[in-house]
Amino acid sequence: QVRLVESGGGLVQPGGSLRLSCAASRNIGSFDSMGWYRRTPGKERELVAVITSGGSTNYADSVKGRFTISRDNAKNTVYLQMNSLKLEDTAVYYCNSYTKFPRRADWGQGTQVTVSS
């Protein structure tokens, strides 16, 4: 089991930037992937970005070119750099860790991102 703690959320104007951090309680290199998801009221949680243990990344079409996921294995931390934020990026952002064998996913408590003028 791992504890994931997100930070960095807040209120930002459209066009602004935020960097989210996800600190894990153990070695993130042991996970097959780590990712960021988000959820808005009335909608299901959706994938924002994911990074594999090998460093491959994948993004939702809605954030490509604006968001960047990265990892620092020495600090057991995953980041989500969010630029050119839009009103529709407003959501609670969750950090996720995933292993294939045995299959397991863990989640952080979430951090609120609000984009508003």
Backbone as CSV, one residue per row, in Angstrom:
resi,resn,N_x,N_y,N_z,CA_x,CA_y,CA_z,C_x,C_y,C_z
1,GLN,0.847,-1.189,0.000,0.000,0.000,0.000,0.879,1.234,0.000
2,VAL,0.412,2.288,-0.626,1.159,3.526,-0.714,0.246,4.676,-0.353
3,ARG,0.828,5.681,0.252,0.082,6.904,0.543,0.505,7.958,-0.465
4,LEU,-0.473,8.566,-1.108,-0.228,9.594,-2.103,-0.807,10.907,-1.594
5,VAL,-0.016,11.954,-1.600,-0.454,13.250,-1.097,-0.259,14.303,-2.179
6,GLU,-1.373,14.855,-2.655,-1.314,15.902,-3.672,-1.201,17.275,-3.022
7,SER,-0.592,18.182,-3.752,-0.520,19.571,-3.321,-0.360,20.448,-4.556
8,GLY,-0.547,21.761,-4.354,-0.326,22.698,-5.441,-1.579,23.243,-6.086
9,GLY,-2.726,22.735,-5.686,-3.959,23.264,-6.259,-4.247,24.665,-5.768
10,GLY,-5.250,25.293,-6.371,-5.615,26.633,-5.949,-6.462,27.327,-6.983
11,LEU,-6.566,28.632,-6.815,-7.348,29.485,-7.708,-6.413,30.215,-8.663
12,VAL,-6.737,30.153,-9.932,-5.896,30.796,-10.942,-6.783,31.387,-12.033
13,GLN,-6.321,32.443,-12.649,-7.075,33.065,-13.733,-6.877,32.290,-15.037
14,PRO,-7.814,32.401,-15.954,-7.621,31.757,-17.265,-6.322,32.223,-17.900
15,GLY,-5.612,31.266,-18.482,-4.309,31.569,-19.073,-3.147,31.398,-18.113
16,GLY,-3.458,31.216,-16.844,-2.413,31.073,-15.844,-1.861,29.660,-15.754
17,SER,-0.966,29.476,-14.793,-0.294,28.184,-14.627,-0.325,27.737,-13.173
18,LEU,-0.285,26.428,-13.012,-0.141,25.802,-11.699,0.711,24.555,-11.873
19,ARG,1.397,24.188,-10.797,2.106,22.912,-10.795,1.618,22.086,-9.631
20,LEU,1.067,20.940,-9.942,0.627,19.999,-8.917,1.760,19.026,-8.596
21,SER,1.819,18.629,-7.345,2.796,17.641,-6.902,2.069,16.480,-6.235
22,CYS,2.628,15.305,-6.404,2.092,14.109,-5.750,3.268,13.397,-5.088
23,ALA,3.299,13.453,-3.772,4.368,12.806,-3.013,3.908,11.427,-2.569
24,ALA,4.703,10.425,-2.902,4.379,9.042,-2.543,5.175,8.620,-1.315
25,SER,4.593,7.698,-0.548,5.228,7.264,0.693,6.287,6.199,0.458
26,ARG,6.402,5.725,-0.800,7.460,4.777,-1.097,7.917,4.933,-2.532
27,ASN,8.891,4.133,-2.908,9.560,4.242,-4.188,8.589,4.182,-5.362
28,ILE,8.491,5.290,-6.110,7.550,5.316,-7.230,8.052,4.487,-8.408
29,GLY,9.326,4.139,-8.385,9.845,3.278,-9.442,9.269,1.873,-9.412
30,SER,8.620,1.524,-8.311,8.026,0.194,-8.187,6.669,0.088,-8.871
31,PHE,6.128,1.217,-9.308,4.816,1.224,-9.954,4.974,1.171,-11.467
32,ASP,4.063,0.490,-12.120,4.094,0.445,-13.583,3.768,1.801,-14.189
33,SER,2.926,2.543,-13.536,2.629,3.888,-14.002,2.097,4.731,-12.865
34,MET,2.185,6.032,-13.077,1.549,6.988,-12.181,0.847,8.009,-13.043
35,GLY,-0.249,8.518,-12.525,-1.022,9.426,-13.361,-1.788,10.456,-12.577
36,TRP,-2.346,11.361,-13.329,-3.236,12.393,-12.793,-4.605,12.229,-13.452
37,TYR,-5.622,12.278,-12.625,-7.004,12.229,-13.077,-7.721,13.439,-12.508
38,ARG,-8.884,13.738,-13.055,-9.671,14.837,-12.510,-11.150,14.505,-12.574
39,ARG,-11.894,15.162,-11.707,-13.339,14.949,-11.671,-14.022,16.268,-11.380
40,THR,-15.079,16.513,-12.137,-15.934,17.667,-11.906,-17.299,17.152,-11.480
41,PRO,-18.067,17.960,-10.758,-19.381,17.515,-10.275,-20.255,17.010,-11.405
42,GLY,-20.847,15.849,-11.203,-21.744,15.284,-12.200,-21.064,14.493,-13.286
43,LYS,-19.733,14.436,-13.253,-18.993,13.701,-14.276,-18.138,12.620,-13.632
44,GLU,-17.795,11.628,-14.443,-16.897,10.594,-13.962,-15.454,11.111,-13.954
45,ARG,-14.654,10.455,-13.142,-13.236,10.815,-13.114,-12.606,10.484,-14.467
46,GLU,-11.803,11.389,-14.988,-11.195,11.191,-16.302,-9.682,11.293,-16.223
47,LEU,-9.029,10.545,-17.101,-7.581,10.580,-17.163,-7.116,11.919,-17.716
48,VAL,-6.113,12.500,-17.069,-5.493,13.730,-17.556,-4.148,13.408,-18.196
49,ALA,-3.298,12.704,-17.442,-1.969,12.371,-17.950,-1.437,11.176,-17.178
50,VAL,-0.598,10.398,-17.831,0.004,9.246,-17.191,1.455,9.136,-17.628
51,ILE,2.297,8.652,-16.725,3.696,8.414,-17.035,4.066,7.021,-16.549
52,THR,4.708,6.248,-17.417,5.064,4.877,-17.067,6.413,4.834,-16.355
53,SER,6.719,3.665,-15.842,8.006,3.502,-15.168,9.161,3.714,-16.137
54,GLY,8.904,3.513,-17.425,9.928,3.731,-18.434,10.003,5.157,-18.927
55,GLY,9.088,5.991,-18.446,9.121,7.407,-18.821,8.200,7.790,-19.960
56,SER,7.477,6.833,-20.519,6.514,7.178,-21.576,5.341,7.939,-20.983
57,THR,4.824,8.865,-21.764,3.717,9.682,-21.280,2.533,9.615,-22.246
58,ASN,1.371,9.884,-21.697,0.149,9.934,-22.485,-0.759,10.995,-21.881
59,TYR,-1.452,11.728,-22.743,-2.282,12.833,-22.285,-3.679,12.759,-22.878
60,ALA,-4.634,13.285,-22.135,-5.958,13.490,-22.694,-5.849,14.534,-23.801
61,ASP,-6.662,14.378,-24.830,-6.603,15.317,-25.952,-6.841,16.755,-25.498
62,SER,-7.671,16.917,-24.487,-8.044,18.256,-24.033,-6.890,19.020,-23.374
63,VAL,-5.834,18.304,-22.985,-4.721,18.980,-22.285,-3.407,18.902,-23.047
64,LYS,-3.388,18.195,-24.163,-2.148,18.068,-24.945,-1.618,19.436,-25.341
65,GLY,-0.317,19.607,-25.154,0.318,20.871,-25.489,0.241,21.914,-24.387
66,ARG,-0.555,21.636,-23.360,-0.687,22.597,-22.246,-0.180,22.023,-20.931
67,PHE,-0.373,20.721,-20.732,0.026,20.072,-19.471,1.222,19.167,-19.721
68,THR,2.066,19.054,-18.709,3.224,18.155,-18.784,3.335,17.367,-17.491
69,ILE,3.392,16.053,-17.613,3.599,15.192,-16.454,5.068,14.803,-16.391
70,SER,5.606,14.770,-15.177,7.000,14.382,-15.003,7.145,13.684,-13.654
71,ARG,8.299,13.077,-13.459,8.525,12.350,-12.214,9.954,12.570,-11.745
72,ASP,10.125,12.575,-10.439,11.433,12.651,-9.819,11.537,11.448,-8.895
73,ASN,12.195,10.397,-9.365,12.256,9.165,-8.583,13.008,9.357,-7.266
74,ALA,13.984,10.237,-7.270,14.750,10.465,-6.045,13.888,11.067,-4.947
75,LYS,12.887,11.844,-5.353,11.996,12.483,-4.383,10.664,11.738,-4.244
76,ASN,10.519,10.642,-5.005,9.250,9.885,-4.989,8.065,10.808,-5.241
77,THR,8.214,11.667,-6.228,7.202,12.685,-6.504,6.899,12.742,-7.997
78,VAL,5.633,12.895,-8.296,5.172,13.099,-9.670,4.561,14.494,-9.755
79,TYR,4.807,15.153,-10.873,4.341,16.527,-11.054,3.395,16.620,-12.242
80,LEU,2.551,17.633,-12.190,1.732,17.983,-13.348,1.836,19.492,-13.524
81,GLN,2.582,19.897,-14.542,2.692,21.311,-14.879,1.537,21.671,-15.791
82,MET,0.740,22.615,-15.367,-0.450,23.010,-16.122,-0.302,24.453,-16.570
83,ASN,-0.242,24.661,-17.865,-0.121,25.993,-18.441,-1.365,26.324,-19.267
84,SER,-1.527,27.588,-19.557,-2.659,28.045,-20.375,-3.966,27.462,-19.872
85,LEU,-4.177,27.577,-18.583,-5.359,26.973,-17.978,-6.640,27.616,-18.492
86,LYS,-7.650,26.762,-18.618,-8.946,27.189,-19.118,-10.004,26.967,-18.038
87,LEU,-11.135,27.632,-18.207,-12.229,27.475,-17.250,-12.604,26.002,-17.081
88,GLU,-12.576,25.268,-18.183,-12.992,23.869,-18.139,-11.981,22.940,-17.491
89,ASP,-10.832,23.473,-17.085,-9.854,22.669,-16.334,-10.204,22.623,-14.850
90,THR,-11.185,23.409,-14.445,-11.607,23.400,-13.047,-12.095,22.011,-12.653
91,ALA,-11.494,21.472,-11.593,-11.821,20.106,-11.161,-11.025,19.784,-9.904
92,VAL,-11.363,18.658,-9.309,-10.501,18.072,-8.278,-9.548,17.127,-8.997
93,TYR,-8.268,17.313,-8.764,-7.241,16.511,-9.431,-6.718,15.455,-8.452
94,TYR,-6.659,14.232,-8.940,-6.243,13.099,-8.120,-4.986,12.453,-8.694
95,CYS,-4.116,12.075,-7.802,-2.928,11.309,-8.170,-3.232,9.828,-8.060
96,ASN,-2.643,9.053,-8.946,-2.898,7.608,-8.998,-1.596,6.858,-9.189
97,SER,-1.495,5.731,-8.518,-0.401,4.792,-8.776,-1.006,3.467,-9.204
98,TYR,-0.336,2.762,-10.106,-0.897,1.535,-10.668,0.186,0.493,-10.849
99,THR,-0.147,-0.733,-10.423,0.722,-1.873,-10.704,-0.103,-2.960,-11.382
100,LYS,0.527,-3.684,-12.307,-0.171,-4.720,-13.065,-0.283,-6.025,-12.287
101,PHE,0.834,-6.411,-11.639,0.847,-7.691,-10.944,1.424,-7.527,-9.542
102,PRO,0.646,-7.738,-8.489,-0.799,-7.898,-8.555,-1.460,-6.580,-8.949
103,ARG,-2.620,-6.705,-9.571,-3.296,-5.504,-10.040,-3.774,-4.666,-8.867
104,ARG,-3.314,-3.407,-8.873,-3.671,-2.536,-7.762,-3.568,-1.093,-8.207
105,ALA,-4.518,-0.290,-7.730,-4.486,1.154,-7.965,-4.734,1.855,-6.645
106,ASP,-3.956,2.854,-6.370,-4.135,3.673,-5.178,-4.342,5.127,-5.580
107,TRP,-5.041,5.859,-4.709,-5.418,7.235,-5.019,-5.073,8.164,-3.872
108,GLY,-4.757,9.388,-4.237,-4.609,10.433,-3.250,-5.967,11.006,-2.897
109,GLN,-5.943,12.002,-2.011,-7.201,12.578,-1.536,-7.741,13.658,-2.473
110,GLY,-6.913,14.105,-3.383,-7.335,15.113,-4.355,-6.962,16.523,-3.947
111,THR,-6.788,17.358,-4.961,-6.524,18.778,-4.733,-7.374,19.591,-5.704
112,GLN,-7.991,20.641,-5.197,-8.912,21.441,-6.006,-8.147,22.433,-6.866
113,VAL,-8.492,22.454,-8.137,-7.996,23.474,-9.058,-9.201,24.239,-9.579
114,THR,-9.174,25.544,-9.382,-10.262,26.390,-9.845,-9.704,27.454,-10.774
115,VAL,-10.211,27.461,-11.996,-9.817,28.468,-12.985,-10.981,29.432,-13.137
116,SER,-10.754,30.663,-12.752,-11.843,31.638,-12.756,-11.282,33.045,-12.890
117,SER,-12.036,33.883,-13.576,-11.635,35.285,-13.694,-12.312,36.121,-12.618
